[in-house]
Amino acid sequence: ELAPFGLAKTEVTNRQWAAFLASDPRWRPENREALAAVGLADEAYLAAWTADSGAGAKASLPVTGVSWAAASAYCEWLSSRSAGAWRAVLPTEAMWEAAARAGLSDPAASTQKKATWSDSSAAGPAPAGASGYDAAGIADLFGNVWEWSADAYLPYPVLASGSYAGAERTVRGGSWANAPDAINIYSRGGVASAHASEFLGFRPALVAR
């Protein structure tokens, strides 16, 4: 059973990430080496980020090249901007899967029709929400970019719930580089928390303070 929660309609975009970097310079790409030295990122952190990433044609793309610690810091920053009853966090695996299941037109199905998958011309993710929204009003839970969760990675049948320690964090959902038949609602993987890549982004959840 899950307490009430919300999930962002799309993955965090470059425009949203640029606002975070402007507010908290510690996470700018020029600080990559310092972040890596303390285990908060690796050499691929924001590798594709440029001065104009948060504007123009790139602004609506999901931000990628973000480590787990950076994604968590974004959620903390987002929470600090509101004194309301909710705060932003990375979703647990259970939250992500519940939201994904709610969006399926057939609850018994294990795949998502409205998804962003690779094709012969794909060289990166599509703009957030460009493939449409599912039955729960959420976009891109399948395809576009893998998404960080709050949980440490453990193999099934044990589902990590945040109380388990581990060097890896769980990612869900698949990316633009995965074939449609390679990803379903149960697909997951373990990734080192400092890892960053062009295939990996995130979206916040909302939970009660």
Beta strands, then each sheet from edge to edge (+ up, - down):
strand 1: 6-7
strand 2: 86-89
strand 3: 146-152
strand 4: 168-172
strand 5: 188-192
strand 6: 200-201
strand 7: 205-208
sheet 1: 1+ 7- 2+
sheet 2: 5+ 4- 3+ 6+
end
